[in-house]
Amino acid sequence: MNYKIFEAKYNNNVFRIEEDYPAVGSYLYVYENGKCVKDYLQKSVSECMNFAREEFGVPVEMWVEIK
């Protein structure tokens, strides 16, 4: 199964979303200075994007799929 990965750079931080099995959800990772400082599990990629917008101000249009 091919899982999607998305990244956004915002306010000197890197935000990364990684899909997992649908029964698990998707993970949002927050990196500061190259180190993961926070991670959150949400139900889907879109919920991760919305959570990042609400909690950290990351605009939804900033996300780029990593190939």
RAURTA-V348260 format. One record per pair of residues at least 12 apart in sequence whose ideal C-beta (glycine too) atoms are under 10 Angstrom apart, sorted by the first residue. I is the first residue (numbers start at 0). J is the second residue. D is the distance in whole Angstrom. If there is no record, write none. Layout:
i->[I:I]
j->[J:J]
d->[D:D]
//
This chain:
i->[0:0:0:0:1:2:2:2:2:2:2:3:3:3:3:3:3:3:3:4:4:4:4:4:4:4:4:4:4:5:5:5:5:5:5:5:5:5:5:5:5:5:6:6:6:6:6:6:6:7:7:7:7:7:7:7:7:7:7:7:8:8:8:8:9:9:9:9:9:9:9:9:9:10:10:10:10:11:11:12:12:12:12:12:12:12:12:13:13:13:13:13:13:13:14:14:14:14:14:14:14:14:14:14:14:14:15:15:15:15:15:15:15:15:15:15:16:16:16:16:16:16:16:16:16:16:16:16:16:16:17:17:17:17:18:18:18:19:21:21:23:23:24:24:24:24:24:24:24:24:25:25:25:25:25:25:25:25:25:25:25:26:26:26:26:26:26:27:27:27:27:27:27:27:27:27:27:27:27:28:29:29:29:29:37:37:39:39:44:44:45:45:47:48:48:48]
j->[18:19:20:21:18:17:18:19:20:25:44:16:17:18:25:44:64:65:66:16:17:18:25:26:44:63:64:65:66:17:18:25:27:44:47:48:51:61:62:63:64:65:28:30:61:62:63:64:65:48:51:52:55:57:58:59:60:61:62:63:30:57:61:63:29:51:52:55:56:57:58:61:62:31:55:56:57:31:32:29:30:31:32:36:37:55:57:28:29:30:31:32:33:35:27:28:29:30:37:47:48:51:55:57:61:62:27:28:29:30:35:38:47:51:62:65:28:39:41:43:44:45:46:47:48:50:51:62:64:65:38:44:47:65:43:44:47:40:42:43:40:42:39:40:41:42:43:44:46:47:39:40:41:42:43:44:45:46:47:48:50:38:39:40:41:44:47:39:40:41:44:46:47:48:50:51:54:55:57:47:51:54:55:57:54:55:51:54:62:64:59:62:62:60:61:62]
d->[9:10:8:9:9:7:4:7:9:9:10:8:8:5:9:7:6:8:10:7:5:7:10:10:9:10:7:4:9:8:9:9:9:7:8:8:10:10:5:7:5:7:10:9:9:7:6:8:6:8:7:10:9:5:8:9:9:4:5:7:10:9:7:9:10:8:10:7:7:5:7:6:10:10:7:7:8:8:8:6:6:6:9:8:10:7:9:8:8:4:8:10:8:9:7:7:6:7:10:9:9:5:7:6:8:8:7:5:8:7:8:9:9:10:10:8:8:10:9:10:6:10:10:4:7:10:8:7:10:10:10:9:9:9:8:6:9:8:9:9:8:9:10:5:6:5:6:9:8:8:9:8:6:7:6:5:9:7:5:9:10:6:7:6:8:10:7:4:8:6:9:9:4:8:6:6:9:9:10:10:8:9:7:10:9:9:9:8:9:10:9:10:9:10:9:6]
//
